[in-house]
């Protein structure tokens, strides 16, 4: 179950929880929930972490998402489990971000749709440089620096390997928009990872 498995154990969904929520979950549903949803624990945490860019908040968001998913499970009709769960993670993230935005004293979260490349992490920061000791860490940081709509599309497609249709359903936008965001995200990622490419293009133009 990976890293997130240390924080979210199968026993979180207990017999006591079966009666929690607006629609009680039968015990056989609880067992099916464990079987179908718990394998996607790490995907939920990773998606939350890329969205929130905060590992501690990601743990809270992912656990909230699993609890919401459990309470909503009576309405689950057997569709693909991972996209269904990640859509709930996304909603939990937006609730978390909205709450922080409403509480400036806690450091409001702002959706960074504007100035996509300029909003990326400052890689001259010593802490960021240390975190880029490995190529994998550098890529993770670079992806985390992308604006939220491009970041989530890239993570869902390239890391979680969802289809365009599934991403469109999760994000609530047409598939054409998903494809456009992915193309833009890949361009930004290339510009940040290989800035000399962008410089060469500017010289030619």
Buried (B, 14 or more C-beta within 10 A) or exposed (E): BEEBEEBBEEEBBEEEBBEBBEEEBEEEBBEBBBEBBBEBBBBBBBBBBBBBBBEEBBBBBBBBBBBBBBBBBBEBEEEEBBBBBBBBBBBBBBEBBEEBBEEEEEEEBEEBEEEBBEBBBEBEEEEBEEBBEEEEEBBBBBBBBBBBBBBBBBBBBBBBEBBBEBBBBBBEBEBEBBBBBBEBBBBBBEBBEEEEEBEEEEEEE
